[in-house]
Amino acid sequence: MTHEQYLEKRNALFAEAQVLLDEGKLDEAKAKEQEIKDLDAKYDEIAKARANMQALNANPVVKPLDNLGTNVSGGTSLGGVATNHNVTDEKEVYRVAFAKAMLGQRLTAEERAVLDKVNDDFRRSNEAVMQTTSEAALLIPETIRDGIWREMGELHPILADLEMTFVPGDFTIIKENEDSLATDAAAYDEADEVEDDDTVSFGEINLTGCELAKAVTVSWKAKKMTIDAFLTYITTKIAEKMGNALAKWVVSGRGKPGANDNFKAEAYGIRTRILAETNTPQVLTYDDTTDPINYTKMTAAMAKMKSGYYKGAAIYATNDMIWNKLANIVDNEGRPMFVPDVTSGGVGRFFGLPVKEEDAVLVGEILIGNVAKGYVMNANENISMYQEDHVKARKTDYMGYAIVDGDVLTTKAFVLIKEAEAASSS
């Protein structure tokens, strides 16, 4: 079973369960819920087995670092261990050392030297800008870290569409205010004096960082897996958990708490910024009975997006909204507007825009927009890993940790369609 087949089957089961709940068939819905849990467990086992097979098929050979204690000509000594400046070898040594440290296995002198050197550099580079980096944290190997970010994007299209930056520490972005009355350049004769434009105003977005931490619990028995299998497993699990949280931030993150708020700091979400505007100009509401989502409603939504943001925009919604609402919309001639197309980066197209299944969008809502141009996100501190053993339970917690922040550059790049009743209570 591939990941795509698993998702397809799971979504189908979820849709069936939802229908049963809507019909009041509670027992049948509970049975369908158990089918979903069984499917999840089965896929988990398949993923582990596949990872083990891949490890057996391509078990890497780590080259030892020669000339222990001697600085090779042209090389750099790492805590008494010499290297020949082969970056690929050092990265591979660190990858193995990281996995063995996470699994509680004994490291060789070479592996320990590389592990300590990389993490000492990581802590020193972050000490001036972040006070959260602990001695217990281990920087995730570059290839594994890139794999986690990539898998986050595969699980959540809205994250894949982001143009994310990785600037350590606080990050300030200058942007032109939306209410600025700046004019475009004009044509002048040689004798004309170019007019000043005093109406241009600028604002700032300060990305100071919010702690993003998610844990995965692994039994000690499961820790007997091979190094490659472990790295594959932990990459997928951390990407899933951190990706779920990060995508929710992008869509509906609450931002920084005020004096009377009791929630933790989050990146500002697109939905949050749109709903906070006076008269909510970027919001359209619908009512399934009196004012349903139809062709006219969708054209009105497109009209709300500022020119220049349409190219590169996408339509994000849950699986239920896509197939029960968008897929059934027809134009005034009765022609379907939704065109199934998996080659477009989503499940179909609507008005030429790719339609993407995004679980982070709230149920009953549709988010349309250009995430690449309208939203900015920065990883103030890249992903590191913590571990904690529980002796009595014979389990180990692995926690992925990063400091991330994001905010909306312009709400004019987005449109939110939501139920009218929900709009009055938000």
Summary of the structure (lengths in Angstrom):
residues: 426
radius of gyration: 25.6
end to end distance: 41.0
largest distance: 86.3
contacts: 1264
relative contact order: 0.13
helix: 42%
strand: 22%
